[in-house]
Amino acid sequence: MLSEDLRDELATIAPKRGCCRLAEVSALFHSAGSFHLRGRGEVALHLDLASSGVARRAFSLLRDIGIHSEIRTYRRQAFDRATRYQLHVAGSEGAVAQLVEAGVLDARRAPLERPPRRVVGRACCRGAYLRGALLGGGSLSGPRSPHLELRTTSLEGAMFLRSVAAADEVRLGVHDRARYAVAYAKGFDAIEALLAAAGAADTVLALEERAVVAATRAEANRLANADHANLVRTSRAAQRQLAALRTLDASGTLADLPDRLFEVARLRLRHPSLSLRELAAKCDPPSTKASVHRRLEKVIELAGQF
């Protein structure tokens, strides 16, 4: 369920920059792609995806960079008979040129184990690459023993993912399995940092809330009902704040906020699950909980004008 919610959230995020679109396409192919040599130098590529929402997102991304694809469906042979979605890409000259630019193929039309470093040279592109990897091969479980995996087509691709995450101070492990490899994160801190870098703020909050509920049930004799209610209120308040920030960002006015408002907006986007007191401690210079609360309320008020 968490994996589905995560994919649904990420599938709604449309990269605004061309470099980010290329990075996300690159990650999709390195996590869920397959390469087919047809002879006479002709190639074709497939994306094998878990949901219709991700398939539509991938179709739109490919179309935006000038690549035509065709969506087909099939049922897995596994016991659940789940429907899978394939995007078929013919190796036309234009498609190959874009896939070379995205670091999926090299100049000789051979598949690359990992894209060139230039594909993730910017912070925004690193976030887009992580988002594409989550869409193409991500799975998330929790709240007990939370575990996140990013499946890749090769060990080198998993190691590349680890280096991309490390650039944003997120630590991932790598494991080589028989037919594929994974980069993985365990524990709330690492998982939440990775999800936040990819833009999955709502899933971060959902994971937090599920953890709170589970802990409340497990320790009902020790925790008071008021504690749980307060944590849920905090989570919902953070969701309101994030929604307001997205509205301002969509309107193009987020970056024009006064310095103090922009600082707390940037901190909330980077740390969607932190309390007001923790956000205040991260301000420069450190602020107070009340001051951070007033600034975020002002942000919500400004967002209401759009």
N, C-alpha and C positions, 0 to 999 in steps of 0.2 A: 504493500500500500504506500509506504513512504517513497519507494522508488518511482511509482506511478505519479504521485503528487509532485515529486522533484522534476520528472520529465515534463509534466504538464506546465509547471511554472516556467521552466527554462525555455520551453518551446514558444512561449509568448514574447520572449525578448528578441527584438529585431536589431541586429548590429547597425549602428548609424554610419560607420566609416567603412570604406572599401577594404582597408587593411584588416579590420576586424572580421569582415565577411570571409575573406580569404583564410584567416586563422581558424575560424569556426569550421569552414569546409574542410580544411586540412585535418583537423582533429577528428571530424566525422569519418573521413576515409581511413585514417590511421587506427581508428577504434572499431569501425564496423564495415570497412570496405574490403572488397576482393577484386583481384586483377585477372583479366582473361586475355590471352594472346590468341588472336583469330587467324594469324598467318598473313604473309605478305606485308608485315609491319603494322597491321591493323590491331587495335586493342579495344577492349571494352571494360567498364568498371561497374560494380554493383555496390550499393549500400544496403545492408540488411538491418532493419530497424524494428523496435519492439512495439511501437504504437503509431496510430494514425496521425496524432498530433506532431510527433517527431518527424514522420514522413512528410507532412505538409510543410513543416519548418525547413527541412532539408531541400525539398522541391523548390521552395521560394528562394532559399539562399543560392542554389545553383542557377536558378533563372536570373537572379539579380546580377550574377557575374557572367552571364551570357552562356550558360551551359543548359542544353535541353536534356530533360530526363523523363523517364516513363515510370509511373508507379504501378507495381503489381503486388498481389497478395498470394500467400500460400499458408498452409497449416503445418505446424511442426509435427514431426513424427513422434515426439515425446508424448507421455501419457496425458498431458493437459490439452494437447491438440490446439495450442494457442495460435492465433492468427499473427503472422509476421508480415512485414511490409518491405518490399524491395524497390529501390530506385535503380533503374538501368540507364547507364550513360554510354552512349556510343562514342567511340574515339575519333570524333571529327577534329579537324585541324584547330578550330577555335576552342573546343573543349580541352584538347590536349594542352594548348598554350596556357589556358587558365589553370589547369591542374599542375602544370610545371611551375607556374607563378606561386601556387599555393603550397608547393613542396610535397605534392602527392606523387608526381612522376619526375624523373630527371629528363635531361634534354634528349636522351635516346629512347624515351617512352617506357623506361623501366621503372617499376615501383620503388619508392624510397622507403627505407625502414623508419626514417624520422625526417621531419622537414628541416630545412636550413634554419639557422638561428635567427635570420632576419624576419621570419614569419612571426616570431613572438618578441620582436625587439622592443615594442612599447608595452606599457602596463595594461592598456586597454586590450591589446592583442593577446596578452597572456590570459586575461580573464575570458576572452572569447574562445581561446583554445581550450581552456579548462571546461567551459560551457559545452563546446562541441564534443569533448571527450565524455562528459557526463550524459549528454543526449545519445551518443552512439553506443557507449558501453558501460554506463554507470549503474551501480546498484547501491542501495542504502537500506540498512536495517537498524532497528532500535525500538524503544529507547534503552532496553537492557543490553549491555555489551554492544554499544553502537559500533557499526562497522560500515565503511564505505569502500567500494572497489571501483576502479576504472580499468576496464578490459582493453587491451591493445592487441594488435595483430602480431607483435614481436616483442622480445625482451628489450631491444634497443628503443622501441617506442615507449615502453613503460619507463625506462630510465630517463628518456627525454621528458616525459610527463613529470617525473620527480624533480628534474631540474627546473622546469617551468614553475612548479609550485614553490620550490625553494626560493625563487627570486622574490616571492611575496611572503617569505618567512613561514611557509607551510611545509611541514615535514611529512613525506610519504615513504612508505616501504615499497619494495618491489619483490615480486615472486614470479618465477618462471614455471608455467604449467605446460603440459604436454603439447597442446595445440595452440596455445596463446599465452600471454603474460598479463599480469595485473600490477597496477600501482594501487596501494591501499592506505587508508588512514583509520586509526582506531582511537576511540576516546572523543569526547565532546569537543574539546578545544581544537584539535586538528581538523575534525570534520566540519565544525562550524566555520573555521577560518577558510577552508577550501570552498565551502558553499557560498560564503560571503564574497570571495574573490570572483566566483563565477556569476554572481548576481542573484543567487537563490535565497534572498532574505526571508521570504515567507516560509520556506522549508526550514530554515534555521529556527525561526520562532515556533513552528509546529513541533520540531524535534525537542525544543526546550519545554514546550507545554506538555508534551507527552511524557517527558522525563519527570516533570513536576507531578503530574497525575500519578505516575507509577510509584514515585517515591512517597507520595501522600498515602496511597493505598497500602504500601509496604510498611509504613511507619505511622499508621493512623493513631496508635496509642500515644505517640510522642508529639506528633505535629498537631497544632490547633487548626481548626477550619479557617480561621482568619488568615493564617500564613498562606494557605493555598489560594484563598480568594485574592490576597494581595499580589501574589505572583502572577495569577491569571490577569488581573487588572494591569499589571506592569507589561505583560506580553501584549495585551490588546492596545494599550497606549502606544507601545512601540510600533505596532502595525499601523495605527493612525498616523504616526509621525512619518513612517516610511512611505505611506500612501501620499502624504502631502509633499514629501520631497520628490517623489516620482512626478507628481503634477507640475511642480516648479521646473523640474528638469525637462519635461516634455514641452513646457511653454518657453524654454530657453532663458528663464530668469534665475535659475539656481545659482549660476556663477556670478550674478550681479548682486547677490545679497550682501549686506554690510558684513565687515570682517568677522564680527563676533557671531553673527547668525550663520555665516558660511562655515566657520570653524566647527560649530556644534552640528551643523548639517552633515559635514564631511565625516565627523566622528560617528554619528548615528548610522550613516550608510556603511561605514567600515566595520562597525561593531553593533549589529542590529539587536543583539540580545543583552547588552550591558545595561545595568541600572543607571539611573540618573546620577547617583553618587559616583559610580565608576567612570561615567562619561566626564563628570566634572573634574575628576582627578587627572584625566588625560588632556584637559585644556592647557593652553600655554599663555599666561601662567595658569596654574590650577584654579578652578572656580568653585562655586558652591552648588549644591543640589538645587536650591531654589532658583539660582540664576539660570542654570541649564534648563530647568523646567519652564521658566518664563520665555527663554529664547525659542524653545521648541513649540510652545503655544503660539508665539508670534509667527513662526514658520507655518503652522497649521492655519492661522488666520490669513496669511498672505496667499496660501494655496486656495483658500475658499473664494478668492477673487477670480479664479480661472475656471 
